[in-house]
Amino acid sequence: MEDGSGPGPLGLRGHPNLPEPGGPVVLLILDGVGTGARDEFDAVALARTPNLDLLRRTGRVASLRAHGTAVGLPSDADIGNSEVGHNIMGAGRVFDQGAKCVDRAIDTGALWDGYWKTLVRRVGSGGGALHLIGLLSDGNVHSHEAHLHALIRRADHDGLGRVYVHPLLDGRDVPDRTALVYLERLETLLSGIRDKGGRDYRIASGGGRMVVTMDRYEADWSIVARGWSAHVRGEAAGFPSAASAVEHFRAQEPGISDQVVPAFTVREPDGGPVATIEDGHGVIFFNFRGDRAIEMSRAFTAGAGFDRFDRGRVPDVSFAGMMLYDGDLGIPEHYLVAPPEIRSTLGEYLAAAGVSQFACAETQKFGHVTYFWNGNRSGKFDDALEEYVEIGSDKVPFEQRPWMRSAETADAVNRAVAEGRYRFIRANFAGGDMVGHTGNLEATVIALEAIDLAIGRVLPVVASAGGCLVVTADHGNSEDMVERDKTGAPLYEGEKPVFRTAHSINPVPFVIRDFSGRRYRLAPPPDAGLANLAATLLELLGYAPPVDFAPSLLQTTAAGR
């Protein structure tokens, strides 16, 4: 460790008042666990959480903003999400995130000056079709319907005669069972363009985001294969329209969530698909967020060595993502909007300073504590100093095993502490978010109780090592499991509550339980948010934060030395 007399390779200096702790600094990120109304729809409050309660009583406690402008989203009406949350926590400062970058590119016209122009020229010159695949909603987490609508209007403006949309239904980042609202708006736009003549602009296929196309972290490639069959080959259950498909599946299974609507295709009167994806066509994946777009991008662009599922004959298309989804792996090669460049993250600073790091999570959140935490960067900064452990997620609906891999995640953390090699350990517990997304209140309570049991096992291990335990979250979700009106009152359909499956805009908890005996106090600024975490962790590790990081939440004095 630096003694404070000079900067390290990236400018880290030893802290003037806080020595490093005797044990590791352990960060537990409780995904989707915010601070709610503590009513009958607050799963966090309903759950039995004696260990979290103990931390709140005995630790240093604060509250952090995890949505909107605090995490680089366009407005404070925008819910936070795991991608931007981990980006900002790891970066230590706020960067404009995907939605904001795309908004700006559309507003300035920059979007139409890059690969869009090349793609339109190639498709138009050969008389091909343009296919638009992505999440249809205004959730502004993975996508926004306004971006899709802008692409469609511009395609019409630029003279493309055939445009086919393959919408994936949301029900997670927006209220559930609202798919028909978004489909109606899309159909209105498409039919208006068709009515002018000389255009065939239609919906061709689709399905729910959790069962069609939008897998992530290679958890279940069959989801991508299902989307490939529907979008590319036109092989899925056929219906006269997307709306009729949704209505059919709702009649077949009353209460079915938008996110699990099976794959469908839209059929011509003769029974053939409205469109398949063929040689010479263009394909744009219009999601701006990368985690659930990478696998389908690989399916379109990978060569003969691709072995995740049988693609059959792969059409020769011009493929682009809305943004670059993985900068290190170059996925995809072509994209419409450049992502924010996030450098000099906490992980990079620590690696340059020789600080050993350990990161773990189950599959559903593994990329968040690695790729997103490191500023959208795959791989490690230093193989000798870092270890990343992925714990395989169950491949069943999350409400069926709501405890998920909380116990195994705690096992991994405790092993890392016991080894004594790592000075900074971070882990993500996925249950509050993944089970919260199901809208199943009882299952979410079980998920949170399982997480609390895991915390109860980690806490004494950190204590015995003389370390420092930090607990926070990346955004809210499980603390607000019901849709509400403008006054905050729960909404009901008859006597049944309308359960919420989306994230919230609630703040998230922040707790430090330090067993090192050092003296300091929490003094968060009024607008404290996730960006303040990195500087705080650096101080807890015994370093002075870089000047461009958002300020630490700590107030230290020379007496703490």
C-alpha positions in Angstrom: 0.0 0.0 0.0 1.1 3.6 -0.7 2.2 5.6 2.4 0.5 8.7 1.1 3.8 10.3 -0.1 3.1 9.8 -3.8 0.6 8.6 -6.3 0.2 5.0 -7.4 0.0 4.0 -11.1 -3.5 5.5 -11.5 -3.0 8.1 -8.8 -4.1 6.3 -5.7 -2.6 7.5 -2.4 -2.8 6.1 1.1 -5.5 7.7 3.1 -4.3 10.4 5.5 -6.7 9.4 8.3 -7.9 5.8 7.7 -5.5 2.9 7.7 -6.4 -0.2 5.8 -8.5 -2.7 7.8 -7.0 -5.8 9.2 -9.4 -7.9 7.1 -11.1 -7.5 3.7 -13.7 -5.0 2.7 -16.7 -7.1 1.7 -19.5 -5.6 -0.4 -22.8 -7.4 -0.7 -25.2 -6.0 -3.3 -28.8 -7.0 -2.6 -30.2 -6.8 -6.1 -33.6 -5.1 -6.3 -33.9 -4.4 -2.6 -35.0 -0.8 -2.0 -36.5 1.1 0.9 -40.3 1.0 0.5 -43.5 2.1 2.2 -43.4 -0.8 4.7 -47.0 -1.8 3.9 -48.6 -5.1 3.0 -47.0 -5.0 -0.5 -43.4 -4.4 0.7 -41.8 -7.8 0.6 -38.6 -6.4 2.3 -40.7 -5.3 5.3 -42.8 -8.5 5.3 -39.8 -10.8 5.3 -38.2 -12.0 8.5 -34.7 -10.4 8.3 -33.1 -10.5 11.7 -29.6 -10.1 10.3 -30.4 -7.1 8.2 -32.2 -5.7 11.2 -29.1 -6.2 13.3 -27.0 -4.5 10.8 -29.3 -1.5 10.7 -29.2 -1.3 14.5 -25.4 -1.7 14.9 -24.0 -0.3 11.7 -23.6 3.0 10.0 -26.7 3.6 7.9 -27.6 5.9 5.0 -29.9 5.9 2.0 -28.8 6.2 -1.7 -30.5 7.3 -4.9 -30.5 4.6 -7.5 -32.6 5.9 -10.3 -33.0 8.7 -12.8 -30.3 11.3 -13.2 -28.4 9.9 -10.3 -27.4 7.0 -12.5 -27.2 8.8 -15.8 -30.7 8.2 -17.1 -32.6 11.0 -18.9 -35.0 12.0 -16.1 -35.9 11.3 -12.5 -39.0 9.5 -13.7 -36.8 6.7 -15.1 -36.4 3.6 -12.9 -33.0 2.3 -12.2 -31.7 -1.1 -13.3 -29.0 -3.5 -12.6 -26.8 -2.6 -15.6 -26.6 1.2 -14.9 -26.5 0.6 -11.2 -23.4 -1.6 -11.3 -21.9 0.7 -14.0 -22.2 3.7 -11.7 -21.2 1.9 -8.5 -18.0 0.6 -10.2 -17.2 3.8 -12.0 -17.5 6.2 -9.0 -19.1 8.9 -11.1 -22.2 9.4 -13.3 -22.0 8.7 -17.0 -24.8 9.2 -19.5 -26.3 5.7 -20.0 -27.8 4.0 -23.1 -31.1 5.7 -23.2 -29.6 9.1 -22.9 -27.0 8.4 -25.6 -29.6 7.2 -28.0 -31.9 10.2 -27.3 -29.1 12.6 -28.0 -28.1 10.8 -31.2 -31.7 11.0 -32.5 -32.1 14.6 -31.5 -28.9 15.7 -33.2 -29.3 13.5 -36.2 -26.0 11.7 -35.5 -27.7 8.3 -35.5 -28.4 8.6 -39.2 -24.8 9.5 -40.2 -23.0 6.3 -39.2 -23.7 2.7 -39.9 -27.4 3.4 -40.5 -26.5 5.1 -43.7 -24.5 2.0 -44.9 -27.1 -0.4 -43.9 -29.9 1.5 -45.6 -27.8 1.8 -48.8 -27.1 -2.0 -48.9 -30.7 -3.0 -48.1 -32.2 -0.5 -50.5 -30.0 -1.2 -53.4 -30.8 -4.9 -53.4 -34.5 -4.5 -52.7 -34.2 -6.2 -49.4 -36.1 -5.7 -46.2 -35.2 -4.2 -42.8 -36.0 -6.2 -39.7 -36.2 -4.5 -36.3 -35.9 -6.9 -33.3 -36.1 -5.7 -29.6 -38.1 -5.0 -26.5 -41.3 -3.1 -27.1 -42.1 -0.8 -24.2 -41.2 2.6 -22.8 -39.5 1.1 -19.7 -36.2 2.8 -20.8 -34.2 0.0 -19.3 -33.4 -2.1 -22.3 -35.1 -0.1 -24.9 -37.7 2.6 -25.6 -40.5 2.5 -28.1 -39.7 6.0 -29.1 -36.4 4.8 -30.5 -38.1 2.0 -32.5 -40.6 4.5 -33.8 -37.8 6.8 -34.9 -36.1 4.0 -36.8 -39.3 3.2 -38.6 -40.1 6.8 -39.6 -36.5 7.2 -40.8 -36.6 4.0 -42.8 -39.8 5.4 -44.5 -38.0 8.8 -45.1 -35.0 7.0 -46.6 -37.1 5.1 -49.0 -37.1 1.5 -47.7 -40.1 -0.3 -49.0 -40.2 -3.2 -46.5 -39.8 -3.0 -42.8 -40.7 -5.8 -40.4 -40.8 -5.5 -36.6 -40.2 -8.5 -34.3 -41.4 -7.1 -30.9 -40.6 -8.7 -27.6 -43.2 -8.1 -24.9 -42.1 -6.6 -21.6 -44.1 -6.9 -18.4 -41.0 -6.3 -16.2 -39.8 -2.8 -16.7 -43.4 -1.6 -17.2 -46.7 -2.6 -15.7 -47.5 -6.2 -16.6 -50.3 -7.1 -19.1 -49.8 -3.8 -21.0 -48.4 -5.4 -24.2 -51.6 -4.5 -26.2 -51.1 -0.8 -25.5 -47.6 -0.8 -27.0 -48.7 -3.1 -29.9 -51.6 -0.7 -30.7 -49.3 2.3 -30.9 -46.8 0.4 -33.1 -49.6 -0.9 -35.4 -50.9 2.7 -35.7 -47.5 3.9 -36.9 -47.0 1.0 -39.3 -50.5 1.2 -40.8 -50.2 4.9 -41.3 -47.0 4.4 -43.4 -48.7 1.5 -45.3 -51.7 3.7 -46.1 -49.5 6.1 -48.1 -48.8 3.3 -50.6 -45.6 1.6 -51.8 -44.7 0.3 -48.3 -45.0 -3.0 -46.5 -44.4 -2.1 -42.9 -45.7 -4.8 -40.5 -45.1 -6.9 -37.3 -43.7 -10.3 -38.3 -43.1 -12.2 -35.1 -42.6 -11.8 -31.3 -43.0 -13.3 -27.9 -42.3 -12.6 -24.2 -38.8 -11.4 -23.3 -38.1 -14.1 -20.8 -38.9 -17.0 -23.1 -38.0 -15.6 -26.5 -34.6 -14.1 -27.7 -33.5 -12.1 -24.7 -31.5 -14.6 -22.7 -28.4 -13.3 -21.0 -25.1 -14.6 -19.7 -25.7 -17.8 -21.6 -28.2 -19.0 -19.0 -30.5 -20.7 -21.5 -29.7 -20.7 -25.2 -33.0 -22.3 -25.9 -34.6 -18.9 -25.4 -32.4 -17.5 -28.2 -33.1 -20.6 -30.4 -36.8 -20.0 -30.0 -36.4 -16.4 -31.1 -34.3 -17.5 -34.1 -37.0 -19.9 -35.3 -39.7 -17.2 -35.0 -37.8 -14.2 -36.4 -35.5 -15.7 -39.0 -37.5 -18.8 -40.2 -41.0 -17.7 -39.4 -41.5 -21.0 -37.5 -43.7 -20.4 -34.4 -47.5 -20.5 -33.7 -49.2 -18.4 -36.3 -51.8 -15.6 -35.9 -53.4 -12.9 -38.0 -51.8 -10.2 -35.8 -49.6 -9.8 -32.8 -52.6 -8.6 -30.8 -54.5 -11.7 -31.6 -51.5 -13.8 -30.5 -51.5 -12.1 -27.1 -55.3 -12.4 -26.7 -55.1 -16.1 -27.6 -52.4 -16.9 -25.0 -54.3 -14.8 -22.4 -57.4 -16.8 -23.1 -55.5 -20.0 -22.9 -53.8 -19.1 -19.6 -55.6 -16.4 -17.8 -53.3 -14.0 -16.0 -50.3 -14.9 -18.1 -47.5 -12.3 -17.8 -46.4 -10.5 -20.9 -42.8 -11.5 -20.3 -43.6 -15.3 -20.8 -46.0 -15.1 -23.8 -44.8 -17.9 -26.1 -43.2 -17.2 -29.5 -45.5 -16.3 -32.3 -45.5 -15.4 -36.0 -47.9 -13.2 -37.9 -49.3 -15.1 -40.9 -50.7 -14.2 -44.3 -54.2 -15.4 -45.2 -52.6 -18.3 -47.0 -50.8 -19.4 -43.8 -47.3 -18.3 -44.7 -45.3 -16.0 -42.5 -45.5 -12.3 -43.1 -41.7 -12.2 -43.4 -38.6 -14.3 -42.8 -35.1 -13.0 -42.7 -33.3 -13.6 -46.0 -30.0 -12.9 -47.8 -29.5 -9.2 -48.5 -31.8 -8.1 -45.6 -30.8 -5.7 -42.8 -31.3 -6.5 -39.1 -31.2 -4.1 -36.3 -31.4 -5.2 -32.6 -32.9 -1.9 -31.3 -32.2 -2.6 -27.6 -29.6 -0.2 -26.2 -28.7 -2.3 -23.2 -26.3 -5.1 -24.0 -26.8 -8.0 -21.6 -29.9 -9.4 -23.2 -28.9 -8.5 -26.8 -25.4 -10.2 -27.0 -26.5 -13.7 -27.6 -28.9 -13.0 -30.5 -26.2 -10.7 -31.9 -23.7 -13.6 -31.8 -26.3 -15.9 -33.5 -26.5 -13.5 -36.5 -22.8 -12.7 -36.7 -20.8 -15.8 -35.6 -19.1 -18.0 -38.2 -19.3 -21.7 -38.8 -17.9 -22.5 -35.3 -21.1 -21.4 -33.5 -22.4 -24.3 -31.6 -25.0 -23.0 -29.1 -27.9 -24.2 -31.2 -28.6 -25.4 -34.8 -29.2 -22.2 -36.8 -29.6 -24.1 -40.0 -28.6 -22.0 -43.0 -27.6 -18.5 -41.7 -28.8 -15.7 -43.9 -26.3 -13.2 -45.2 -27.5 -10.0 -43.6 -26.2 -6.6 -42.6 -26.6 -6.7 -38.8 -26.3 -3.9 -36.3 -27.0 -3.3 -32.7 -28.5 0.0 -31.4 -25.2 0.2 -29.4 -22.0 -1.7 -28.9 -23.0 -4.4 -26.5 -19.5 -5.7 -25.6 -16.6 -3.5 -26.3 -13.8 -6.0 -25.5 -15.3 -8.8 -27.7 -16.5 -6.4 -30.4 -20.2 -7.5 -30.3 -21.6 -6.5 -32.6 -19.2 -5.3 -35.2 -21.6 -2.6 -36.4 -23.8 -0.4 -34.2 -25.8 2.8 -34.5 -24.8 4.7 -31.4 -21.5 4.6 -29.6 -21.8 3.8 -25.8 -20.3 5.9 -23.1 -16.6 5.2 -22.6 -16.1 4.3 -19.0 -12.4 4.2 -17.9 -10.5 4.4 -14.7 -13.1 2.4 -12.7 -12.7 1.3 -9.1 -11.6 -2.1 -10.2 -9.0 -0.7 -12.5 -7.6 1.6 -9.8 -7.4 -1.3 -7.4 -5.7 -3.6 -9.8 -3.1 -0.9 -10.7 -2.5 -0.4 -7.0 -1.9 -4.2 -6.4 -5.2 -4.7 -4.5 -6.5 -8.3 -4.8 -10.1 -8.6 -5.7 -12.8 -11.4 -5.7 -16.2 -11.1 -7.4 -19.0 -13.7 -7.4 -22.7 -14.0 -8.2 -25.0 -16.5 -9.7 -25.4 -16.6 -13.5 -28.3 -14.1 -13.6 -26.1 -11.4 -12.1 -22.6 -12.5 -12.8 -22.1 -10.0 -15.6 -23.2 -7.2 -13.3 -20.4 -7.7 -10.7 -17.8 -8.2 -13.5 -18.6 -6.7 -16.9 -20.9 -3.9 -15.9 -18.9 -3.2 -12.7 -15.8 -2.8 -14.7 -17.3 -0.2 -17.1 -18.6 -2.6 -19.8 -15.4 -4.4 -20.0 -15.0 -8.2 -20.3 -12.3 -10.0 -18.6 -10.0 -8.9 -15.7 -7.7 -6.0 -15.3 -5.0 -8.3 -13.7 -5.4 -12.1 -13.8 -3.0 -12.5 -10.9 -4.9 -10.2 -8.6 -8.5 -11.0 -9.5 -10.8 -14.0 -9.2 -14.3 -14.1 -10.6 -16.7 -17.0 -9.6 -19.9 -17.7 -11.4 -22.5 -19.9 -9.6 -24.9 -21.5 -12.0 -28.5 -20.3 -11.7 -31.4 -22.7 -11.6 -33.1 -23.1 -15.0 -36.6 -23.0 -13.6 -39.1 -20.1 -13.1 -37.6 -18.1 -10.2 -40.8 -18.2 -8.1 -40.4 -22.0 -8.0 -37.1 -21.8 -6.3 -37.1 -18.3 -4.8 -34.1 -18.9 -2.5 -32.1 -19.1 -5.8 -28.4 -19.4 -5.1 -28.1 -17.3 -2.0 -26.6 -20.0 0.1 -24.0 -20.9 -2.5 -23.1 -17.2 -3.0 -22.5 -16.9 0.8 -20.4 -20.0 0.6 -18.2 -18.4 -2.1 -17.8 -15.2 -0.1 -16.9 -17.0 3.1 -14.3 -19.1 1.3 -12.8 -16.0 -0.2 -12.6 -14.3 3.3 -11.2 -17.5 4.9 -8.4 -17.7 2.2 -7.1 -14.3 3.4 -5.8 -13.5 -0.1 -8.4 -10.8 -1.1 -8.6 -7.3 0.2 -11.8 -6.4 -1.7 -14.6 -8.9 -2.1 -17.9 -8.1 -3.9 -21.0 -10.3 -4.4 -24.5 -10.0 -5.8 -27.5 -11.7 -4.3 -30.1 -11.9 -7.2 -33.3 -13.0 -5.4 -34.8 -9.6 -4.6 -34.7 -8.7 -8.2 -35.3 -11.9 -10.2 -38.1 -13.2 -7.9 -39.5 -9.7 -7.5 -39.9 -9.5 -11.3 -42.4 -12.5 -11.1 -44.9 -10.4 -9.2 -45.3 -13.2 -6.7 -45.3 -11.6 -3.3 -45.0 -14.7 -1.2 -42.1 -16.1 -3.3 -40.3 -12.7 -3.0 -40.6 -12.8 0.8 -39.0 -16.2 0.7 -36.2 -14.9 -1.5 -35.5 -12.1 0.9 -35.4 -14.4 3.9 -33.0 -16.6 2.1 -30.7 -13.6 1.4 -31.0 -12.6 5.1 -29.9 -16.1 6.1 -26.9 -15.8 3.8 -26.0 -12.4 5.3 -26.2 -14.0 8.7 -23.6 -16.5 7.7 -21.2 -14.0 6.1 -21.4 -11.5 9.0 -19.5 -13.5 11.6 -16.9 -14.6 9.1 -16.1 -11.0 8.2 -16.1 -10.1 11.9 -13.7 -12.8 12.8 -11.3 -11.6 10.0 -11.4 -8.1 11.4 -12.9 -6.9 8.1 -15.5 -4.4 7.0 -19.0 -5.4 5.7 -20.8 -3.1 3.3 -24.4 -3.8 2.2 -26.3 -1.9 -0.4 -28.4 -2.4 -3.6 -28.4 -1.4 -7.2 -32.0 -0.4 -7.5 -35.4 -1.0 -5.9 -37.9 -3.7 -6.8 -39.0 -6.2 -4.1 -40.0 -3.4 -1.7 -42.9 -2.3 -3.9 -44.8 -5.3 -5.3 -48.0 -3.5 -6.4 -49.0 -0.9 -9.0 -50.0 2.4 -7.4 -52.1 5.4 -8.4 -50.7 9.0 -8.4 -51.4 9.3 -4.7 -49.4 6.1 -3.9 -52.4 4.0 -3.1 -52.4 0.4 -4.3 -54.4 -0.4 -7.5 -56.8 -3.3 -7.6 -58.7 -5.2 -10.3 -61.9 -5.9 -8.4 -60.6 -7.3 -5.1 -57.3 -8.4 -6.4 -54.2 -6.2 -6.2 -52.4 -5.4 -9.5 -49.0 -6.9 -8.7 -46.0 -5.0 -9.9 -43.2 -6.7 -11.8 -41.0 -3.7 -12.6 -38.3 -1.9 -10.8 -39.0 1.1 -8.6 -37.7 4.6 -8.1 -37.2 4.1 -4.4 -33.9 4.7 -2.7 -31.7 1.8 -1.6 -30.2 1.1 1.8 -26.5 1.5 2.6 -25.0 0.0 5.7 -21.4 -0.4 7.0 -20.5 -2.7 9.7 -16.8 -2.2 10.4 -14.9 -4.7 12.7 -11.5 -3.0 12.3 -11.9 -0.5 15.2 -11.3 2.6 13.0 -13.1 5.8 13.8 -15.2 7.7 11.2 -18.8 8.5 10.6 -21.3 8.6 7.7 -22.0 12.1 6.4 -23.7 11.6 3.0 -24.5 14.7 0.9 -28.2 15.4 0.4 -28.2 13.9 -3.1 -26.1 10.9 -2.2 -26.4 8.1 -4.8 -24.7 5.0 -6.1 -21.9 7.0 -7.6 -20.7 7.8 -4.1 -20.0 4.2 -3.3 -16.6 3.8 -5.1 -14.9 6.6 -3.2 -16.4 5.2 0.0 -15.0 1.8 -0.7 -11.6 3.2 -1.5 -11.5 5.0 1.9 -12.6 1.9 3.7 -9.7 0.1 2.0 -7.3 2.8 3.2 -7.0 4.9 0.1 -7.7 8.5 -0.8 -10.2 8.6 -3.7 -9.4 10.2 -7.0 -10.5 13.8 -7.3 -12.9 13.1 -10.2 -14.8 10.4 -8.2 -18.1 11.4 -6.6 -17.4 12.2 -2.9 -17.1 9.5 -0.3 -20.0 9.1 2.2 -17.5 9.1 5.1 -16.3 11.8 7.2 -12.9 11.0 8.7 -10.6 12.8 11.1 -6.9 12.5 12.0 -8.0 10.8 15.3 -9.2 7.9 13.1 -5.5 7.2 12.3 
